[in-house]
Each structure stands twice: as C-alpha cells, then as structure tokens.
C-alpha cells in the first residue's frame, strides 16, 4: 500500500514536470483510453477519441493528474477524483489507459479503506456491432476494470459486473462523438 502511494506521488511529480514544460496556452490535456482488450481488439494509436470532458469541463486525464486519492476525499465532492465514474475505451477495446488507471487506483484505495462499500461496474459499447457482440464487449470492459481494481487490492466481493452492451447509450447519435461517449465502463456506488 505504501509503495503504491509512493509510486502515485512520483507519478504526480513527473506529471507536474511535464506539465510545467508544456508550451500550450490554456486548457487541459485530453486523456482517454487506449486499445486492445484481454479478449482481443484493435490497437489504437496516440489520440484518444474516447477521452471526454467530465462534469465541470475538466477531462478525466486532467482531473487524475491534479488530484490523487487521499483518505479524506468524499464521493459526493465534484472536485474529487472520485467524482470521475466513467472510464472510456477505444473502439473494440477493453484496455484501460494510463489516465484511467489513475482514476481506478483512487477508487480502489477508497474501496480498500471502506470495505463495507460495494459497487457495480457497468460495461457499455457503442451501437456498431451485433447486439450479442456488444454485450460481450461490455462485459470484457467491466471485467477489465474489475481485474485492475482487484489487482489494486480490492476484495472481488465488493465488485459486481454487469454488461449493457449498446442498450443504454450515454449520448444518442450516430457519429464519432456519440460513439466515443458510449464506449465506457461506469462505476456505480
């Protein structure tokens, strides 16, 4: 546990160094998910189509870099990294990006500190692909999140998995923007 906190502090310091060297004006760097999942999928290149701004306008990546988990964070605080509950994925992928791993690490630490808390991990997909394929892809995404959190020390009994496939879109539409918002995992407390 101490080692993971030290690694997170080192990561935050490294992010600050890189952010300080940046020549961009204002705005946050976009993060998002990258490619290929445990059950297979395409590998994505650099730009993350699935990274989307969360409530308040800050991207998942920016929020993850700004705030690591501290034991005093509350789930209902919109400024907390724990307010980020959606994990976005690339097309046909269940691989978790680095920035989303920071978010999941914070949630894992919260669950480790609150062993009586259980969550449901919802897996979702965009509308492309057959209904059956998307149910399976949503399940792979939810299971990838569960596997990561379990590796971070969360008791598997605290984590329930459900897949909705394409049945519960976050954003209605038939374009790249809607699809990127619908390829997600959601942590429901």
C-alpha positions, 0 to 999 in steps of 0.5 A: 500500500505504501509503495503504491502511494509512493509510486502515485506521488512520483507519478504526480511529480513527473506529471507536474514536470511535464506539465510545467514544460508544456508550451500550450496556452490554456486548457487541459490535456485530453486523456482517454483510453487506449486499445486492445482488450484481454479478449482481443481488439484493435490497437489504437494509436496516440489520440484518444477519441474516447477521452471526454470532458467530465462534469465541470469541463475538466477531462478525466486525464486532467482531473487524475493528474491534479488530484490523487486519492487521499483518505479524506476525499468524499464521493459526493465532492465534484472536485474529487477524483472520485467524482470521475465514474466513467472510464472510456475505451477505444473502439473494440477495446477493453484496455484501460489507459494510463489516465484511467488507471489513475482514476481506478487506483483512487477508487480502489484505495477508497474501496480498500479503506471502506470495505463495507462499500460495494459497487457495480461496474457497468460495461457499455459499447457503442451501437456498431456491432451485433447486439450479442457482440456488444454485450460481450464487449461490455462485459470484457470492459467491466471485467477489465476494470474489475481485474485492475481494481482487484489487482489494486487490492480490492476484495472481488466481493465488493465488485459486481459486473454487469454488461449493457452492451449498446442498450443504454447509450450515454449520448444518442447519435450516430457519429464519432462523438456519440460513439466515443461517449458510449464506449465506457465502463461506469462505476456505480456506488 
